[in-house]
Amino acid sequence: MTRGSTTSRRTPQIIGIGAATGYGWGRDALWNGVSSGKPAGVLYGGYGRNQDEEVWLARVTEGGDPADSPSRFSRAMRGAAREAIADAHDRGWTPGRRVGLLHAVVLGDVEDWRTFYLDDGGQRRIRDYMRLLPSTPISTLMQEFGFHGPAMNVSATCSSGNVGLLTAKMWLDAGLADDVVCITTDLSLTPENVEHFVRLGAGVVDVEPLEACRPFQEGSRGFAMGEASVGMVVTKSPARGYLSIEGGSMTHDAYHVASVDPAHTEIMRCVHEALDDAGVSARDVRYLNAHGPGTAQCDAAERAILATVLAPGAPSVYSIKPLTGHCQGAAAAVEIAAAALGAEHGVVPAPPQVAPAHPQLLNGATPMVDGLIVKPSLGMGGHNSVVVLAPVG
């Protein structure tokens, strides 16, 4: 591929999707779940200080190919990638010579590390130890498909899914890869991690998800907690796409290890730059696919986006975190995958309202109309990212 060629000028598209979420294994399970308006969270035992409490979580259940690994993390990552690749082939994709791989990941395989230290006493065969390393899932997947493009992990807390997609777009725009398989995995709901997010005052696991997580509504206490692995194939090659990646941006608050900068300066700059990068006007935006964790500080930031950056009163807003749970490092990817599947079905998979709400908040699954989707993700510690997406067709 040469710079300035027809291929290099095309807009990257998402043409394949795979998923493992709290709704089950596969993109159909994700779509059927979010479009139903019913949360994926169920009660799990074995949590709390004495591991004697039941909590509401949207965990990825056991599944996948046992031959891949004893680890849920590795099985989910490979399962989501395989499903996305197969979906892309079904939609007309012919892989180029340089297929790259990006894995957006934050905490890694925490369950397997937990087993390594607590059950195995820090001793394993070298082959079994190697699977703990973040580079190993990437290498084994590249070997499975014979891909030879660039491959690496990216990490930007809850913004990682957006950052992975934007990095894929940069690789394609720069001619570093012909196609990119972009995967995001977070299966980190161990008792210790759940406890610390609850102590932080952000995670809420003691009531059903719609009672806890109410983005842009009264009475929200924080986010429900979820897990996911999502695979997406991104390419400029001709194929039947779900969504095109029109542009995006990344900034950083440089303010606090957990809190959003209340001035919202860098968040607003990120949205403006994303729209400029896409070459579109705020008036063209039809949907704000919000980060929407249901925390007061994120609600305030995204209300400010609606009020001061986008056309006042125009775009509809929604967040699927009350349904899927906050999937941490995989959150943005789950939310983009649901939007892509929604574009395919002509439906915005918004949760039902359960309390007095912002006037632009959608109330339940709604027919999709033409227009741009702006997807912000506000990662803990100040990692801001925004992707501008458009339905294909």
MARTIKOL-106148 format. One record per residue: x, y, z of N, C-alpha, C, CB in turn; residue in three letters. Coordinates in steps of 0.1 Angstrom, whole numbers, plus 5000, padded with zeros to 4 digits. Glycine has a CB too. Layout:
XYZXYZXYZXYZALA
...
END
This chain:
500949885000500050005000500950125000499050005012MET
500650224991501450344990500650454995501950364976THR
501350555001500650675006500050744994501650765013ARG
498750794996498050864986497250774977499050944977GLY
497350644979496550544971495150554975497050404973SER
494250494967492850484970492550424983492050414959THR
493250314986493150244998493450335010493950114999THR
494550405009494950485021494050595024496350545018SER
493250645013492350755016490950705021492150825003ARG
490650575021489450535026489350545041489250385022ARG
488150565046487950575061487950435067486550645064THR
488650405077488650275084487250235088489550275095PRO
486950105087485650055091485849945101484850015079GLN
484849925110484749805118483949705110484049835132ILE
484549595106483849495098483649365104484649485085ILE
484149345116483949215123483849235138485149115120GLY
483049165145482849185159482749045165481549265162ILE
483349035177483248915185483148955200484448815183GLY
482548875208482448925222482148805232481249015223ALA
482648825244482248745256481948845267483448645260ALA
480748845271480348945281479548875292479449055275THR
479048955301478148905312476848845306477849015322GLY
476548875294475348815288475648675282474848905277TYR
476848645281477248515275478348525265476048445269GLY
478648415258479648415248479048435234480448275248TRP
479648535227479248565214478548705212478348455209GLY
478648765200478048895198476548885198478548945185ARG
475948775194474448765195473948765209474048625188ASP
474748705218474348715232474448865237475248625241ALA
475448935233475549075237474449155231476949135232LEU
474149135218473049215212471649185219472949195197TRP
471349055220470149015226469949065240469948865226ASN
471049075247471049125261470749275261472349095268GLY
471549355254471449495255470149545249472649575249VAL
469649485238468449525232467249485240468349465218SER
467349395250466249355258466049455269466549225265SER
467049535272466949635283467149575297465649705283GLY
467549445297467649375310469149365314467049235310LYS
469549405326470949395329471549255329471149455343PRO
472849245326473549115327473949075341474749125318ALA
473949165350474349135364473449035371474449255372GLY
474148945378473448845386474148835399473348705379VAL
473548765409474248755422475248645422473148715433LEU
476448675427477548585429477948585444478748625420TYR
478248465449478648445463480248445463478148325469GLY
480748445476482148435478482848565478482748355467GLY
482148675480482748815480482748875494482048905470TYR
483248995496483349055509484649015516482149025517GLY
484849085527486049065535486248915539486049145547ARG
485148855543485148715547484648615536484348695560ASN
484548675524484048595513482748525516485148485509GLN
481848595523480548535527479448615522480548515542ASP
479648705513478648795508478248765493479148945509GLU
477048795490476548785476476548925470475148725475GLU
477048945458477149075451476649065437478549125452VAL
476149175432475649185418476849215409474549285417TRP
477149115399478149135390477749085376479449065394LEU
478249145365478049095352479349025347477649215342ALA
479648905352480948835350480748755337481248745361ARG
481948735330481948635319482048495325483248665310VAL
481048415321480948285326482048195320479548225324THR
482248075326483147975320482647945306483147845329GLU
483547925297483247895283484447895274482147985278GLY
484247895262485347905252485947765250486447995257GLY
487147755244487847635241488747595252488547645227ASP
488547485259489447445270490847425265488847325276PRO
491047395252492347365247493247495246492347305233ALA
492547605247493247735246494047755259492347855244ASP
493447735270494047775283493147735294494447925284SER
493647705306492747695318492247825323493447625330PRO
492647935317492348065321491148125314493548165319SER
490148175321488948245315489448355306488048295326ARG
490448435311490948555304491448515290492048615312PHE
492248415289492848375276491748315267493948275278SER
490848235273489848175264488848285259489048075273ARG
488548385267487648485263488348575252487248575275ALA
489648605254490348685244490448615231491748715250MET
490748495231490948415218489548395212491648285220ARG
488548365220487248345215486648465208486248295226GLY
486848585215486348705209487048745196486448825219ALA
488348715196489148745184488748655172490648725187ALA
488548525175488148435164486848465159488148285170ARG
485848505168484548535163484548655154483548555175GLU
485348765158485448885150486148855136486348985157ALA
487148775136487848745124486848665114489048665126ILE
486148565120485248485112484048575106484648375120ALA
483648675115482548765111483048855099482148855123ASP
484348905100484848985090484948915077486249035094ALA
485348785077485448705065484048695059486048565068HIS
483048665067481648655062481148785056480748615074ASP
481748895060481249025055482149075043481249125066ARG
482948985038483649015026485149055027482949125019GLY
485649035039487049075042488048975036487349095057TRP
489049025029490248945025491449015031490348945009THR
492048945041493149005048494349045039493748905059PRO
494949155042496149205035497349125040496249355037GLY
498449165034499749095038500149125052500849145029ARG
499849255057500249295071499049315079501149425070ARG
498649215086497549225096498149245110496549095096VAL
497749355115498249395129497349345140498549535130GLY
497849345152497049305163497249405175497349165168LEU
496249455180496249545192495449475203495749685189LEU
495949465215495249415226495249525237495849285232HIS
494049575239493849675249493549605262492649775246ALA
494449625272494349555285494949635296495049415283VAL
494349625308494749705319495349615330493549785325VAL
494549535336495149455347495649315343494049435358LEU
495349275331495749145326495049035333497249135329GLY
495648915332494948795337495148785352495548665330ASP
494348865360494548865374494148735381493648975380VAL
493248655375492948535382494048435381491648475375GLU
494748425369495848335367497048375376496248325353ASP
497348505377498348555386498048515400498648705384TRP
496748535404496348495418496548355421494748525419ARG
496248265411496548125412497948095413495848045401THR
498748165405500248145405500848165419500848235395PHE
500448275425501048305438500348225450500848455441TYR
499048225450498348165462498248015461497048225463LEU
498047955450497847815449499147745444496747785439ASP
499847805435501047735430502347765437501247765415ASP
502247865447503447905454504547965446503947785461GLY
504148025435505148095426505947995418506048175435GLY
505547875417506347775409505447705398506847665418GLN
505947715386505247655374506247605364504247755368ARG
505847515355506647485344506747615336505947375335ARG
507947635329508147755321507047775311509547745314ILE
506647675305505547695295504247755301505247565288ARG
503947705313502747755320502947895326502347655331ASP
504247915330504548055335504348155323505948065341TYR
504848125311504848215300503448265297505448145288MET
502448185299501048235296500648355304500048125297ARG
501348375316500948485324501448625318501648475338LEU
502448625309502948745304502048805294504348715297LEU
501848945295500849005286501148995271500849155289PRO
502448965268502748945254502348815248504248965252SER
502148715257501948575252500548565245501948485263THR
499448615250498148605242498248665228497048665249PRO
499048775227499248835214500048745204499948975215ILE
501148695210501948605201501248485197503248575209SER
500548415206499848295202498748315192499348225214THR
498048425193497048455183497648495170496148575188LEU
498748565169499448595157499848465150500648685159MET
500348365158500848235153499648165147501548155164GLN
498448165154497348085150496848125136496148105160GLU
496848255133496348305120497448345110495448425123PHE
498648335114499748365105499748515101499648285093GLY
499448595111499448745109500948785111498548815118PHE
501348895103502748935103502849085105503448885091HIS
501749155108501849305110502349335124500449365107GLY
502249465127502749505141501749445151502749655142PRO
502249425163501449365174501849425187501449215174ALA
500949465195501349515209500049535217502049655207MET
500349555230499349595240499249745241499549535254ASN
497949795244497849935248497049935261497050015236VAL
497250045269496650045282496350195286497449975292SER
495150225288494750355293493550355302494450455280ALA
493550265312492450245321491150225314492350355331THR
490050285318488750265312488650315298487750325321CYS
489650395294489650445280490350355270490350585280SER
490750235274491650155266490950105253492050035274SER
489650085253489050035241489050145230487549995244GLY
488750265234488850375225490250395220488350505231ASN
491150395229492550415225493050305215493450415238VAL
492550175218492950075208492450095194492349935213GLY
491150145193490550175180491350285173489050205181LEU
491650395181492350505175493750475171492350625186LEU
494350385179495750335174495650255162496350255186THR
494550165161494350095148494150185136493150005150ALA
493350295138493150395128494550455124492150495132LYS
495350495134496650555131497550455123497350595144MET
497550335127498350235119497950225105498250095126TRP
496550225102496050215089496350345081494550185089LEU
496150455087496450585081497850605077495950705090ASP
498750555086500150565084500750455074500950565097ALA
499950365071500450255062501250155069501250315051GLY
501150145082501950045090501249905089502050085104LEU
499949905086499249775085498149785075498649735099ALA
497749675069496649675059495349655066496949565049ASP
495349585077494149555085494649545100493449425081ASP
493749565109494049545123492949475131494349685130VAL
493349375138492449305147492649375161492749145148VAL
491649435166491649515178490849435189491149655176CYS
491449395200490849315210490949395223491449175211ILE
489949385232490049455245489449355255489149585245THR
490249325265489949225275490049275289490749095273THR
489049255297489049275311488249185319488649425315ASP
488849085325488148985333488848995347488148835327LEU
488449095355489249125367488349135379489949255365SER
487149075379486349085391486648975402484849075387LEU
487848985406488248905418487648965431489748885419THR
487548895442487048955454487849085458487048855465PRO
489149075456489949195460489649315452491449155459GLU
489549295439489349415430487949475432489549375415ASN
486949385434485649435436485549515449484549315437VAL
486149465460486249535473486849675471486949455483GLU
487949685464488649815463487849915455490049795457HIS
487149875445486249975438485050015446485849915424PHE
484549925454483449965463484050065474482849835470VAL
485250035479485750125489486150255483487050055495ARG
486450255470486750385463485450475463487250355450LEU
484350415464483050485463482450495449483250625468GLY
483050405440482550415426481750295423483750425417ALA
482250175427481450045423480350025433482449935423GLY
479249975428478049945437477549805433476850055435VAL
477649715443477349575440476349515450478649495441VAL
475749605459474849545469473349555465475049625482ASP
473049615453471649615448471649585433471049755450VAL
470549555427470449525413470949645405468949495409GLU
471549615393472249725386471449845383472749665373PRO
470149835379469349955375469050035388468149905368LEU
469149975399468950055411470250135415468549965423GLU
471350085411472650145415473050245404473650035417ALA
473150205392473750275381472650345373474650185372CYS
472550475374471550555367472150675360470450605377ARG
472950665350473550775344472550875339474450735332PRO
472851005342471951115337470551105344471851115322PHE
470451035355469151025362469451055377468550885360GLN
468351085384468451105398468650975406467151175403GLU
469350985417469550865425470650775422468250795426GLY
471450805412472550715408473650715419473150765395SER
474150595422475150575433476550545427474750465442ARG
476650515415477950475409477650365399478850425420GLY
478650285396478550185385478350045390479750195376PHE
477549975383477549825384478849775378476349765377ALA
479249655381480649605377480449485367481449565389MET
481249495356481149385346482549345341480349435335GLY
482449245332483649195326483349175311484149055332GLU
484349175302484149155288485449125281483349265282ALA
485349065270486449065260485749085246487248935259SER
486249185239485549225226486649225215484849365227VAL
486349165204487249165193486549245181487549025188GLY
487349325174486949405163487949395152486549545166MET
487549375139488449385128488249515122488249265118VAL
489349595120489349725114490149725101489849835124VAL
489549785091490249785078489749895069489949655071THR
490549935059490150025048489749945036491250125045LYS
489949815036489549735024488049735022490149595025SER
487649715010486149705007485549585015485849694992PRO
484549605022483849505029482549565035484649435041ALA
481649485040480349535045480649565060479249425043ARG
480749695063481149745076479949765085481949865075GLY
480249775098479149815108479249965109479449735121TYR
480350015113480550155115481850205109480550185131LEU
481950325105483250385101483750465112483050465088SER
485150465113485850545123486250675117487050465129ILE
485450785119485650905112486850985117484350985112GLU
487050975130488151055136488151035151487951205133GLY
489051105158489151095173490251175178489250945176GLY
490351165192491351245198491651175212491051395200SER
492751215218493151165231493751285239494051045231MET
493351305251494051405260494151345274493251545260THR
494851425282494951385296494751495306496351315298HIS
494051475317493751585326495051625334492751535336ASP
495951525337497051555345496651625358498051645338ALA
495651565364494951635376494951545388493551665373TYR
494551415387494351335399494351185395493051365407HIS
494751105404494850955401493550895399495650885413VAL
492450955404491150885402490050985397490650825415ALA
490151115401489051205399489251285386488951305410SER
488051315380488051405368488351545372486651395361VAL
489051615364489351765366487951835365490351815356ASP
487551895376486251965376486152075366485852015389PRO
487252125361487152235351486852175337488552305350ALA
487052045335486651975323487452025310485151985320HIS
488452095312489152165301489652065291490352245307THR
490351955295490951865286489851775280492051785293GLU
488851745287487751665282487051745270486651635293ILE
486851865272486151945262487151965250485852085267MET
488451985252489351985241489351855233490752015246ARG
489251745240489251615234488051605224489251505244CYS
486951645228485751645220485851735208484451675228VAL
486351855210486551955199487551895189487052085204HIS
488651835194489651785185489151665177490951755193GLU
488351585184487851465177486951505165487051375187ALA
486051605168485251655157486051715146484151755163LEU
487051795149487951855139488651745131488951945146ASP
489151645138489851535131488951465121490351435141ASP
487651455125486651385116486151475105485451335124ALA
486451605107486051705097484551725097486451665083GLY
483951725109482451735110482151845120481851605114VAL
480851885120480351985129479651925140479452085121SER
479651995152478851945163477351925159478952045175ALA
476852005149475451985145475251855138475152105136ARG
476251785134476051655127475951545137477251635118ASP
476151565149476151455159474751425163477051495172VAL
474351295162473051255165472951185179472451165155ARG
474051115183474051045195475351065203473850885192TYR
475251085216476351075225476250945232476351195235LEU
477150845227477250715234478150735246477850605223ASN
477550765257478350825268479150725275477350885278ALA
480250775282480950695291480050645302482250775297HIS
479250745308478150715316478250605327477050685308GLY
479150615336479250515347478250545358480650515352PRO
477550655358476650685369477250755381475950555373GLY
478550795380479150875391478851015389480650845391THR
478851095400478451235399479451315390478451295413ALA
480751285391481751365384481751335369483151335389GLN
481451205365481351185351480051235345481551035348CYS
478951225353477751285348477851435345476551265359ASP
478551505355478751645353479551675340479451705365ALA
480651595338481451615326480751595313482651525327ALA
479951495313479251465300477951555298478851315300GLU
477351595309476351695308476951825302475651725322ARG
478151855306478851975301479151965286480152005308ALA
479451835281479651815267478351845259480151665265ILE
477251795265475951815258475651965258474851745266LEU
475952035269475452175270476352275263475452215284ALA
477652245262478652345257479352315244479552375267THR
479452185240480252145229479252105217481252035232VAL
478352015220477451965210476252065208476951825213LEU
475552055197474452145195473452135206473752115181ALA
473152235213472252235225470952175222472052375231PRO
470552075230469252005228469051915217468152115227GLY
470151895209470051815196470351665198470951875186ALA
471551635202471851485202471151415214473351465203PRO
470851295211470351205222471551145229469451095217SER
471351115242472451055250471950925256472951155261VAL
472850835258472550705265473950645269471750605255TYR
473750555279474950475283474450335286475550535296SER
475150235282474750095284475450035296475050005272ILE
476150115304476750055316475749995326477550165323LYS
474550055327473549985336473249845332472350065337PRO
473449815319473149685314474349585314472649695299LEU
475449625309476649545308477449545320477449585296THR
477249645329478249675339479349755334478749545346GLY
480149815343481349885339482449785337481749995349HIS
482749755324483749655321485149705322483449595308CYS
485449815329486749865332487549885319487549765341GLN
488649815317489449835305488749795292490649745306GLY
487749715293486949675281485749755279486649525282ALA
485449855287484149925287483949995274484150035298ALA
484850075269484550145256484350045245485750235253ALA
485049935245484949845234483549775234486049735235ALA
483049735246481749685247480649785242481349645261VAL
480849905245479850005242479950045227480150135250GLU
481150035221481250055206480649935199482650075202ILE
480949815204480449695197478849695198480949565205ALA
478249735209476849745210476249845200476449775224ALA
476949955199476550055189476650005175477350185191ALA
477749935172477849875159476749775155479249805157ALA
476449685165475349595163474049665162475349495174LEU
473949775170472749855169472549915155472749965179GLY
473649965149473550015135473149915125474950075131ALA
473549795127473149675119471649655120473949555122GLU
471149665132469749635134468849755134469549565148HIS
469449875132468649995132468050035145467549985122GLY
468750005156468250025170469350085179467649895176VAL
469050185187469950225197469650155210469850385199VAL
470550075215470249985227470350055240471149865227PRO
469550155242469550235254468850165265468950375252ALA
469250175278468550115289467250195292469450115301PRO
466350135299465150205303465450305314464050105308PRO
464750415314464850515324464150465337464250655320GLN
464750485348464150435361463950555371464950335367VAL
464250675367464150795376464150915368465350795386ALA
463751035373463751155366465151175359463451275375PRO
465151225346466351215338466551345330466251095329ALA
467751345325468151455316467251455304469651445311HIS
466751565299465751565288466251505275465351705285PRO
467551485273468051425261468351275263469251495256GLN
468151225275468451075277467350995270468451055292LEU
467850895262466850795256466250705267467550715245LEU
465050665264464350575274464050445267463050645278ASN
465050355269464850215263465250215248463450175264GLY
465350095243465750075229464850155220465549925225ALA
465550225211464950335202465350315188465350475208THR
464450335178464950325164466050425161463750355155PRO
467050375154468250465151467950545139469450375149MET
468350665139468250755127469650785123467450885130VAL
469750835110471150875105471750985113470950915090ASP
473050975114473851075121475051015127472951145131GLY
475951105132477151065138476951025152478151175137LEU
477850935157477950885171479250935177477750735172ILE
479151005187480351055195480450965207480351205199VAL
481650895208481850805219483050855228482150665214LYS
482750925239483750955248484050845258483451085256PRO
485250845263485650745274486550825283486250615268SER
486150825296486950905306487650805315486051005314LEU
488850765312489550665320490050725333490650615312GLY
489950635343490450685356491850735356490350565366MET
492150845363493450905362493551015352494450805360GLY
492551035344492551145335492751115320493651235338GLY
492650985317492750935303491550965295493150785302HIS
491451075288490351115280490551065265490051265280ASN
489451015260489450975245488050995240490050835243SER
488051025227486751045220486950985206486351195219VAL
485950905202485950845189484650895182486050685189VAL
484750935169483650975161483350865151483851115154VAL
482050815152481650695144480450735135481350575153LEU
480350655124479150675116478750545110479550775104ALA
477350525109476850405103477350395089475350405104PRO
477550275084477950245070476750215062479050135070VAL
476750275050475650235041474850355036474750135048GLY
END
